[in-house]
Every structure is written in C-alpha cells, then in structure tokens.
Amino acid sequence: MFPAPSHVLRQREGTLADVPLPLLLHALAMEERTCTLELKARQREKRITFEEGAPVACVSNLLHETLGKFLVEKGKLSEADYQKALSESIQTGQEMGALLVQKGLISPFDLYKQLQANLGLSLLDCFRWTDARYKLIADVEPPGTSVRTNTAQLILTGVANMMPFDAVATHFTFTDERRFAQVPGVEGPKLSAKDARLLQALRTRPTFSELTQRTGFDTETALRRLYALCVVGVADFADAVDERAASAPAPAAAAVVEQEPAAKAVPSGTPYSDEDEAARNALMSAFMSHRSQDPFALLGVPEDVPPLALRKAFLAMADRFNPLRFNTPDLKEKAEVLLAAYARAFGVLLEPELAALWRKRRAAAREKERGATGRPSTEEQFRIKTELLDGRTQFDQGKKRLEARNFAGAFEYFEYACDIEPRPLHLAWRAWARYLMKPEAHGKLVTQELSEVLRQEPALEEGWYFLGEVSRGESQWAQAEDAYRKAFKLNPKNRRYVDLIQETIKNAKR
C-alpha cells in the first residue's frame, strides 16, 4: 500500500506534499533513526529531534510553543512571572524549566507533564504543514530533557484531528471493490473508542462502503482513521495481508519447559508511595536532568573520587530511585532509565582512561566559561526576539489594516496569524477580510469557512456577526437573522444586533 520505510528515507529532503508527514514519521520509527527533521513552511520553521525513531524534542520559531508561553496559555504560570523568568533566563542562560522549578513556580512532576503536552501539541501542529519542505539532518544535539513521544499514537491523533482532509484523500486512494483487513501479529498503539470500533470491523474484511455502514462513521471519519491505521501497519488491503501470510515461514514448534515461578523481588528499605508528592518530584527532577549531566554530576561525586566512594555513591543513587519502589508503569519506567544511566556512569568512572577523558572535558568547559561574559550579546538577544513568531502580533496588525480599509493587507496578516496559531478567532477574521476583498466572488466560500469555524467554536461572537453580515450580503435573510440572534445572545449589551435583526426581518418581507 505504501512504500517501504527505507525507500521513504532514501531522499534526505523534499516536500510533505510528495512524502506526507505520517509516512515520514513511521519510516523514521521503523528504521529507528537518530536524526533531526527540519520543516519549513513560509515563515514558519521547526526542528524535531529523533532518538532511535522516537520524537524527543521540537524547537520552533513560534512564540506560543515556547515553554513559558505554553504554561501561561494553560494557566500554569502568570504573565508577570513568565516575563520575570524570561528576563532572568536570557540574562543567565539558565533553561526556563529549571528556573521555574528553582523558583517554586512549578513542581518537577508537573513540569514533566507540561513538557510532554507541549511537545505533543508542537508535533501535532506539523500535520497541518502539508505545503512544508523537509530535510533530514544527521547531526543531533541531544535535548536537555527526557521527554519521548509514541510515534504510532502521534500519527493516529494527527491524522484523525489535524491533517487537512484533502491531503488524506489525496494520499490514500483505492478502488471501491478493494477490501481491508486487520494485520495479524502487529502490536498497535493504544486505540481510542472510534479506532477500536473500526479495527473490530476490519476483522470482517469489508470494502470501504461496508466499513462506514458497520461503524456508523461518516466518510471523512472513516477515511482518516483507516489511513492512520494503514500507515502504522495495523491495517492493510486484505489481499496484501494474505500474500504476506502465504510467504511467511511456518513457525517452528517450541519445546514447552516448565519453570519454577520467579520469586517476586522486594525493595530494600522503606518503599516510596507513588502518591508521595516529594518522591514523585524527586524522581522527575532527576529524570529530566540526567541527560544533561556528565558521569561525575550524575552520581554527585568529585573528579578525584576514589573507587570505594564511587561505589557507595552509585549504590546510594541506585537505591534512592529503585524501580521496585514504584508501581505506576510510567514512574517505574523512568526509575529504570535512571538506574541504567547511573550504571553507565559508574562503569565509565571505573575506567581510568574514560574518567580522565571526562575530567579533560570538564576542564575545557570551565575554560570556555571563564572566557564568556555569561550574558548574550545585543545581537544574540535581538535574534532571540526576532526569530519567534507571535500569532497575536500578526492578528493585531491585521485588525489595524482592516480599520484602514486595507483589506488585502489585513487578509495577509490574518493569514500569517492562522499559519502560526489556527485559532477560531484568527480563522473568522481571515474569512471576514477575504469577503471584504471581493464580496461578489467570495460570499459562498466565506460562508462555508465561517460555518466550519462556528462548528468548532459556537461561542465566538465575532464569527456569528461576520456570518450575519455575509449572509445579508448574499440575501440569505433567514440565515442572517439567525446569526445576528446568536451574536446577540452571546453579547446582549451590544444593542446594534437588535437593529440588525429588525432590519434583516424588514428586508426578508420585501
């Protein structure tokens, strides 16, 4: 159905119009690539870091995707605290997350959850970039935090909710008589109720028409989910599934060996409770920072540490975050990662040559630090500010041009705002500017755009007002009256809506 992962990655650069993002992500996962994926779409840029095929970091020039702005948007941080922390971060070079934890503005546990959410939203946003150019870069700068995303889950969510439907329909074509089936033996990601229902229906090997009938999904919902399941390898054409089954070697008979049940390991000392906030925060703090620490810092030992003290330090750290102290799979997994990191650090420092190499690296870093001022230059500070694109700024510029009756200029800035942050508010104003540019040509298109916006955000007063104005211009009096009434219901203080409703009723009677 789709090209092999190795074939997808044969070209190191191209466009997402030719190689859609879901296929690219799946290929990177299957090939377990460690690399950077660079995306550019007009003025927007993103760099996604992959480790062994999984996205672990995303840096963009979109202001709302920075950690501080994201936390403000989610109500986790006040604007005033954000501005103070931002200023201090620029002055000292300290990372925003570590600074916020240090100031007690967020706990390590909550910070990790927010970093996960921020990364997820930044990655999902890429599914809208169907016109972007991409480049695979072998060089990878390890991220400072240990956040990881499940690629299959990302593809399912991105295709189902973010990817434009016309792009899905373009890249996923088949004839009406083709039948689909579940691929046996493939361990898929955690499925939503809708995905699980569709996968259940695939067991009957239906055509697409039969699939929509059995699931009750409309064409778009079914096509999106079927495409995503096919990309991640959980579903395929039925004949392709049969061909693979016929060519697969028969499994060898395995001897059955009875084993004594393994004794359940019991942690030494007092086990931590997963509900213990202090224990959770300590674990998360250590987990998020361990990637940026060298072996000495990781084990908390001096550079001239003797072997016996090194051993004691390793055992203390290993015992502190013993995976057996945690029951929650997520916390247990992070404790296991830390234990492996401590073991690697211990092994490195036991080898005299490797320990000497790390001491040299530390000395070089200290020398470099002494030669630096510790404060970004004026040029660097300017670059930090100008590289970030703020949807709100573009939106405000669009409104200024609309007030000046520069409709084309307003539309351009609203378009920028929608590129950066496709909020319903931005989409509604872009539609309104499009209509004002050419009312005689754009009425039908803008009506459709506003209807879709209001389906997403029924409480958007401006959207109903714009729909009323466009409907009145198109002589759709009943639709105009309904839109004005809904705008008035949202804002009864605006008496202008009453006048517009009365005027629309009069025009409808003529």
C-alpha positions as CSV (number, residue, x, y, z in Angstrom):
1,M,0.0,0.0,0.0
2,F,2.8,2.4,1.0
3,P,6.5,2.4,0.1
4,A,8.9,0.7,2.4
5,P,10.4,2.8,5.2
6,S,13.9,2.6,3.7
7,H,12.5,3.9,0.4
8,V,10.7,6.8,2.1
9,L,14.0,7.8,3.7
10,R,16.1,7.4,0.6
11,Q,15.7,11.1,-0.2
12,R,17.1,13.3,2.5
13,E,14.9,16.3,1.6
14,G,11.7,17.0,-0.3
15,T,8.2,18.3,0.3
16,L,5.4,16.9,2.5
17,A,3.1,17.2,-0.5
18,D,5.1,14.3,-2.0
19,V,6.1,12.5,1.2
20,P,3.3,13.0,3.7
21,L,4.3,13.5,7.3
22,P,2.6,10.3,8.6
23,L,4.7,8.2,6.3
24,L,7.9,10.1,7.2
25,L,7.3,9.7,10.9
26,H,6.5,6.0,10.5
27,A,9.6,5.4,8.4
28,L,11.8,7.1,11.0
29,A,10.3,4.9,13.7
30,M,10.7,1.7,11.7
31,E,14.3,2.5,10.8
32,E,15.0,3.6,14.3
33,R,16.7,6.7,13.0
34,T,18.5,9.2,15.3
35,C,18.5,12.5,13.4
36,T,16.9,15.9,13.1
37,L,13.9,16.6,10.9
38,E,13.8,20.2,9.7
39,L,10.4,21.6,8.5
40,K,10.0,25.0,6.7
41,A,6.6,26.4,5.6
42,R,6.7,30.0,4.5
43,Q,7.9,32.0,7.6
44,R,7.5,29.0,10.0
45,E,10.3,26.7,11.0
46,K,10.6,23.6,13.2
47,R,13.4,21.2,14.1
48,I,12.3,17.9,15.5
49,T,14.9,15.7,17.2
50,F,14.5,11.9,16.9
51,E,16.3,9.3,19.0
52,E,16.0,5.7,17.8
53,G,12.9,6.7,15.8
54,A,11.0,8.5,18.5
55,P,10.5,12.3,18.7
56,V,12.1,13.6,21.8
57,A,12.3,17.4,21.2
58,C,10.8,20.1,19.0
59,V,12.1,23.6,18.6
60,S,10.2,26.2,16.5
61,N,10.1,29.9,15.8
62,L,6.5,30.1,17.1
63,L,6.2,32.1,20.3
64,H,3.2,30.2,21.7
65,E,5.2,26.9,21.5
66,T,7.9,28.1,23.9
67,L,7.6,26.6,27.3
68,G,6.9,29.8,29.1
69,K,4.1,31.0,26.8
70,F,2.6,27.5,26.8
71,L,2.4,27.5,30.6
72,V,0.8,30.9,30.5
73,E,-1.7,29.7,28.0
74,K,-2.6,26.7,30.1
75,G,-3.0,28.8,33.3
76,K,0.1,27.2,34.9
77,L,2.0,30.4,35.0
78,S,1.1,34.1,35.3
79,E,2.2,36.5,32.6
80,A,4.1,38.6,35.2
81,D,6.0,35.5,36.5
82,Y,6.7,34.5,32.9
83,Q,8.2,37.9,32.0
84,K,10.4,37.9,35.1
85,A,11.6,34.3,34.4
86,L,12.2,35.1,30.7
87,S,14.3,38.1,31.6
88,E,16.4,36.0,34.1
89,S,16.7,33.1,31.7
90,I,18.1,35.4,29.0
91,Q,20.5,37.1,31.4
92,T,21.8,33.9,33.0
93,G,21.4,31.4,30.2
94,Q,19.5,29.0,32.5
95,E,16.8,26.9,31.0
96,M,13.3,28.1,31.6
97,G,12.0,24.8,33.1
98,A,14.8,24.5,35.6
99,L,14.4,28.2,36.5
100,L,10.7,27.8,37.2
101,V,11.3,24.8,39.4
102,Q,14.0,26.6,41.3
103,K,11.7,29.5,41.9
104,G,8.9,27.1,43.1
105,L,6.6,28.2,40.3
106,I,6.0,24.6,39.2
107,S,6.9,21.2,40.6
108,P,9.2,18.9,38.7
109,F,6.4,16.3,38.3
110,D,4.0,18.9,36.8
111,L,6.8,20.4,34.7
112,Y,7.4,17.0,33.1
113,K,3.7,16.6,32.3
114,Q,3.6,20.0,30.7
115,L,6.7,19.4,28.7
116,Q,5.1,16.2,27.4
117,A,1.9,18.1,26.5
118,N,3.9,21.0,24.9
119,L,5.9,18.6,22.8
120,G,2.7,16.7,21.7
121,L,1.0,19.9,20.6
122,S,4.0,21.2,18.8
123,L,4.3,17.9,16.9
124,L,0.6,17.6,16.1
125,D,0.7,21.1,14.6
126,C,3.1,19.8,12.0
127,F,0.3,17.7,10.4
128,R,-1.2,21.0,9.2
129,W,2.0,21.9,7.3
130,T,1.2,20.0,4.1
131,D,3.0,22.6,2.0
132,A,6.2,22.4,4.0
133,R,9.7,21.4,2.8
134,Y,11.6,18.9,4.9
135,K,15.2,18.0,5.4
136,L,16.7,15.1,7.3
137,I,19.9,16.1,9.1
138,A,22.2,13.5,10.6
139,D,23.6,15.8,13.3
140,V,21.7,15.7,16.5
141,E,22.0,18.0,19.5
142,P,20.8,15.9,22.5
143,P,17.9,17.6,24.2
144,G,18.3,18.6,27.9
145,T,15.1,16.9,29.0
146,S,13.9,13.3,28.7
147,V,10.6,13.6,27.0
148,R,9.6,11.0,24.5
149,T,6.6,10.6,22.2
150,N,5.0,7.4,20.9
151,T,5.1,7.8,17.1
152,A,2.2,5.5,16.3
153,Q,0.0,7.3,18.8
154,L,1.1,10.7,17.3
155,I,0.2,9.5,13.8
156,L,-3.2,8.3,14.8
157,T,-4.1,11.6,16.6
158,G,-2.5,13.8,14.0
159,V,-4.3,12.2,11.0
160,A,-7.6,12.0,12.9
161,N,-7.7,15.6,14.1
162,M,-5.1,17.8,12.5
163,M,-4.2,16.8,8.9
164,P,-6.3,18.5,6.3
165,F,-8.8,16.1,4.8
166,D,-8.0,16.9,1.2
167,A,-4.4,15.8,2.0
168,V,-5.6,12.5,3.5
169,A,-7.9,11.9,0.4
170,T,-5.0,12.7,-2.0
171,H,-2.5,10.3,-0.4
172,F,-5.0,7.4,0.4
173,T,-6.7,6.2,-2.8
174,F,-8.2,2.9,-3.6
175,T,-11.0,1.4,-5.8
176,D,-14.5,0.7,-4.4
177,E,-14.1,-3.1,-4.6
178,R,-10.9,-3.2,-2.6
179,R,-11.3,-4.9,0.8
180,F,-9.4,-4.1,4.0
181,A,-8.3,-6.3,6.9
182,Q,-6.5,-6.2,10.2
183,V,-2.9,-7.2,10.0
184,P,-2.4,-10.1,12.5
185,G,0.5,-10.1,14.9
186,V,1.1,-6.4,14.8
187,E,1.1,-4.7,18.2
188,G,-0.5,-1.4,17.7
189,P,-0.7,1.7,19.9
190,K,-3.4,2.3,22.4
191,L,-6.6,2.9,20.5
192,S,-9.5,5.4,21.1
193,A,-13.0,4.0,21.1
194,K,-13.5,5.0,17.5
195,D,-10.3,3.5,16.3
196,A,-11.0,0.3,18.3
197,R,-14.5,0.1,16.7
198,L,-13.0,0.5,13.2
199,L,-10.4,-2.2,13.9
200,Q,-13.1,-4.5,15.1
201,A,-15.0,-4.0,11.9
202,L,-11.9,-4.8,9.8
203,R,-12.0,-8.4,11.0
204,T,-14.9,-9.0,8.6
205,R,-12.7,-7.7,5.7
206,P,-15.1,-5.1,4.4
207,T,-15.0,-2.7,1.5
208,F,-14.8,1.0,2.4
209,S,-18.5,1.3,1.9
210,E,-19.2,-1.6,4.1
211,L,-16.9,-0.3,6.7
212,T,-18.8,3.0,7.0
213,Q,-22.1,1.1,7.3
214,R,-20.8,-1.2,10.1
215,T,-19.1,1.5,12.1
216,G,-21.7,4.3,11.5
217,F,-18.8,6.7,10.7
218,D,-19.2,9.3,8.0
219,T,-16.8,9.1,5.1
220,E,-14.2,11.6,6.5
221,T,-14.1,10.0,9.9
222,A,-13.7,6.5,8.5
223,L,-11.1,7.5,5.8
224,R,-8.9,9.4,8.3
225,R,-8.8,6.6,10.8
226,L,-8.4,3.9,8.2
227,Y,-5.5,5.8,6.6
228,A,-3.8,6.2,10.0
229,L,-4.2,2.5,10.9
230,C,-2.7,1.5,7.5
231,V,0.2,3.9,7.9
232,V,1.2,2.4,11.3
233,G,0.8,-1.1,9.9
234,V,-2.2,-2.3,11.9
235,A,-4.4,-2.5,8.8
236,D,-3.9,-3.1,5.0
237,F,-5.6,-4.3,1.9
238,A,-6.9,-7.8,2.5
239,D,-5.1,-9.4,-0.5
240,A,-1.8,-7.9,0.7
241,V,-2.4,-9.4,4.2
242,D,-3.0,-12.8,2.6
243,E,0.1,-12.5,0.4
244,R,2.3,-11.8,3.4
245,A,0.8,-14.7,5.4
246,A,1.4,-17.1,2.5
247,S,5.0,-16.2,2.1
248,A,5.8,-16.2,5.8
249,P,7.7,-19.2,7.0
250,A,5.8,-21.6,9.3
251,P,6.7,-21.1,13.0
252,A,8.9,-23.8,14.5
253,A,7.4,-25.9,17.2
254,A,8.7,-24.6,20.6
255,A,9.5,-27.0,23.4
256,V,7.5,-26.4,26.5
257,V,9.7,-26.1,29.5
258,E,8.1,-25.8,32.9
259,Q,9.8,-23.3,35.1
260,E,9.5,-22.5,38.8
261,P,7.7,-19.2,39.3
262,A,10.2,-16.5,40.0
263,A,10.1,-15.0,43.4
264,K,8.9,-11.5,43.5
265,A,11.6,-9.1,44.3
266,V,11.1,-6.9,47.2
267,P,12.8,-3.5,47.5
268,S,15.1,-2.9,50.4
269,G,14.4,0.0,52.8
270,T,11.1,1.8,53.0
271,P,9.3,1.7,49.7
272,Y,8.1,5.0,48.3
273,S,4.5,5.6,47.6
274,D,3.5,6.6,44.1
275,E,1.2,9.1,45.7
276,D,4.1,10.7,47.7
277,E,4.5,14.1,46.1
278,A,8.1,14.5,47.3
279,A,9.1,11.1,45.9
280,R,7.4,11.8,42.6
281,N,9.1,15.3,42.3
282,A,12.5,13.9,43.2
283,L,12.2,11.2,40.6
284,M,11.0,13.5,37.9
285,S,13.6,16.1,38.7
286,A,16.4,13.5,38.5
287,F,14.9,12.0,35.3
288,M,14.6,15.3,33.4
289,S,18.1,16.5,34.2
290,H,20.0,13.2,33.8
291,R,20.6,13.6,30.1
292,S,22.4,16.9,30.5
293,Q,24.7,15.7,33.3
294,D,28.2,14.1,32.9
295,P,29.1,10.9,34.9
296,F,30.5,13.0,37.8
297,A,27.4,15.2,38.1
298,L,25.1,12.3,37.6
299,L,26.5,10.3,40.6
300,G,27.2,13.5,42.6
301,V,30.9,12.7,43.1
302,P,34.1,14.9,42.8
303,E,36.5,14.4,40.0
304,D,39.1,12.8,42.2
305,V,36.6,10.3,43.7
306,P,38.3,7.0,45.0
307,P,36.8,3.7,43.9
308,L,35.2,2.9,47.2
309,A,33.4,6.3,47.5
310,L,32.4,5.9,43.8
311,R,30.8,2.5,44.6
312,K,29.0,3.9,47.6
313,A,27.6,6.9,45.6
314,F,26.4,4.6,42.8
315,L,24.6,2.2,45.3
316,A,23.0,5.2,47.1
317,M,21.7,6.7,43.9
318,A,20.5,3.3,42.6
319,D,18.7,2.6,45.9
320,R,17.1,6.0,46.1
321,F,15.3,5.5,42.8
322,N,15.0,1.8,42.8
323,P,12.3,0.8,40.2
324,L,10.8,-1.6,42.6
325,R,9.7,1.3,44.8
326,F,7.2,2.4,42.2
327,N,4.0,0.7,41.0
328,T,2.8,3.1,38.3
329,P,4.2,1.9,34.9
330,D,5.2,5.5,33.9
331,L,7.1,6.1,37.1
332,K,8.7,2.7,37.2
333,E,9.9,3.1,33.6
334,K,11.6,6.4,34.5
335,A,13.2,4.9,37.5
336,E,14.6,2.1,35.3
337,V,16.0,4.7,32.8
338,L,17.7,6.4,35.7
339,L,19.1,3.1,37.1
340,A,20.6,2.3,33.7
341,A,22.1,5.9,33.5
342,Y,23.7,5.5,36.9
343,A,25.1,2.1,36.0
344,R,26.6,3.5,32.8
345,A,28.2,6.5,34.7
346,F,29.6,4.1,37.3
347,G,31.1,1.9,34.6
348,V,32.7,4.9,32.9
349,L,34.3,6.3,36.0
350,L,35.7,2.9,37.0
351,E,37.8,3.0,33.8
352,P,40.8,5.3,34.5
353,E,41.1,6.4,30.8
354,L,37.5,7.2,30.4
355,A,37.4,9.1,33.7
356,A,40.4,11.1,32.6
357,L,38.7,12.0,29.4
358,W,35.7,13.3,31.3
359,R,38.0,15.4,33.5
360,K,39.5,16.9,30.4
361,R,36.1,17.8,29.0
362,R,35.1,19.4,32.3
363,A,38.4,21.5,32.3
364,A,37.7,22.6,28.7
365,A,34.2,23.6,29.6
366,R,35.4,25.6,32.6
367,E,37.9,27.4,30.4
368,K,35.3,28.3,27.9
369,E,33.0,29.5,30.7
370,R,35.7,31.8,32.0
371,G,36.1,33.4,28.6
372,A,32.4,34.1,28.2
373,T,30.6,37.1,29.7
374,G,27.7,35.0,30.8
375,R,25.3,37.4,29.1
376,P,24.1,37.2,25.4
377,S,25.3,40.0,23.2
378,T,22.9,42.6,21.8
379,E,22.9,40.8,18.5
380,E,22.0,37.5,20.2
381,Q,19.2,39.0,22.2
382,F,17.8,40.6,19.1
383,R,18.0,37.3,17.3
384,I,16.1,35.5,20.1
385,K,13.3,38.0,19.9
386,T,13.0,38.3,16.1
387,E,13.2,34.5,15.5
388,L,9.9,34.0,17.4
389,L,6.7,34.5,15.5
390,D,3.7,35.6,17.6
391,G,0.3,34.9,16.2
392,R,-1.3,37.7,18.4
393,T,1.1,40.3,16.9
394,Q,0.2,39.3,13.4
395,F,-3.5,39.3,14.3
396,D,-3.3,42.8,15.7
397,Q,-1.6,44.1,12.6
398,G,-4.3,42.6,10.5
399,K,-7.0,44.4,12.5
400,K,-5.2,47.7,12.1
401,R,-5.1,47.3,8.3
402,L,-8.8,46.3,8.3
403,E,-9.6,49.5,10.2
404,A,-7.6,51.4,7.5
405,R,-9.7,49.5,4.8
406,N,-6.6,47.8,3.5
407,F,-8.5,44.6,3.1
408,A,-5.7,42.7,1.1
409,G,-3.1,43.7,3.7
410,A,-5.4,42.7,6.5
411,F,-6.0,39.3,4.9
412,E,-2.3,38.7,4.6
413,Y,-1.6,39.3,8.3
414,F,-4.6,37.3,9.3
415,E,-3.2,34.5,7.1
416,Y,0.1,34.7,9.0
417,A,-1.8,34.6,12.3
418,C,-3.7,31.4,11.1
419,D,-0.4,29.9,10.0
420,I,1.1,30.4,13.4
421,E,-2.0,29.7,15.5
422,P,-5.1,28.5,13.7
423,R,-7.4,29.6,16.4
424,P,-11.1,30.0,15.6
425,L,-10.8,33.8,16.2
426,H,-8.0,34.1,13.7
427,L,-9.8,32.0,11.2
428,A,-13.0,34.0,11.5
429,W,-11.2,37.4,10.9
430,R,-9.3,35.9,8.0
431,A,-12.6,34.8,6.4
432,W,-14.1,38.3,7.0
433,A,-11.1,40.0,5.4
434,R,-11.4,37.6,2.4
435,Y,-15.0,38.6,2.0
436,L,-14.3,42.3,2.2
437,M,-11.7,42.0,-0.5
438,K,-14.2,40.6,-3.1
439,P,-17.8,40.4,-1.7
440,E,-19.2,39.5,-5.1
441,A,-16.9,36.5,-5.5
442,H,-16.1,35.2,-2.1
443,G,-19.6,35.1,-0.4
444,K,-20.2,31.3,-0.7
445,L,-16.6,30.3,0.2
446,V,-16.6,32.6,3.3
447,T,-20.0,31.3,4.4
448,Q,-18.5,27.8,4.4
449,E,-15.4,28.9,6.2
450,L,-17.4,30.7,9.0
451,S,-19.8,27.8,9.3
452,E,-16.8,25.5,10.0
453,V,-15.3,27.9,12.5
454,L,-18.6,28.2,14.4
455,R,-18.9,24.4,14.4
456,Q,-15.6,24.3,16.2
457,E,-16.3,27.4,18.5
458,P,-20.0,28.0,18.8
459,A,-19.4,30.8,21.4
460,L,-17.4,33.0,19.1
461,E,-19.4,36.3,18.9
462,E,-17.4,37.8,16.0
463,G,-17.9,34.6,14.0
464,W,-21.7,34.9,14.2
465,Y,-21.6,38.6,13.4
466,F,-19.5,38.1,10.4
467,L,-21.7,35.2,9.2
468,G,-24.7,37.5,9.6
469,E,-23.1,40.3,7.5
470,V,-22.0,37.9,4.8
471,S,-25.4,36.2,4.7
472,R,-27.1,39.6,4.5
473,G,-24.8,40.4,1.5
474,E,-25.9,37.2,-0.1
475,S,-29.6,37.9,0.6
476,Q,-29.8,34.9,2.8
477,W,-32.2,36.6,5.2
478,A,-33.1,33.7,7.5
479,Q,-29.5,32.7,7.9
480,A,-28.5,36.3,8.6
481,E,-31.2,36.8,11.2
482,D,-30.3,33.5,13.0
483,A,-26.6,34.5,13.1
484,Y,-27.4,38.0,14.5
485,R,-29.6,36.5,17.2
486,K,-26.8,34.1,18.2
487,A,-24.3,37.0,18.4
488,F,-26.8,39.0,20.5
489,K,-27.3,36.1,22.8
490,L,-23.6,35.9,23.4
491,N,-23.4,39.7,24.0
492,P,-26.8,41.2,24.9
493,K,-25.1,44.6,25.8
494,N,-24.4,45.2,22.1
495,R,-27.8,46.8,21.0
496,R,-26.5,47.0,17.4
497,Y,-27.6,43.4,17.0
498,V,-31.2,44.3,17.7
499,D,-31.1,46.9,14.9
500,L,-29.6,44.4,12.5
501,I,-32.2,41.8,13.4
502,Q,-35.0,44.2,12.8
503,E,-33.5,45.5,9.5
504,T,-33.0,41.9,8.3
505,I,-36.6,41.0,9.1
506,K,-37.8,44.0,7.1
507,N,-35.6,43.1,4.1
508,A,-36.9,39.5,4.2
509,K,-40.5,40.8,3.8
510,R,-39.9,42.9,0.8
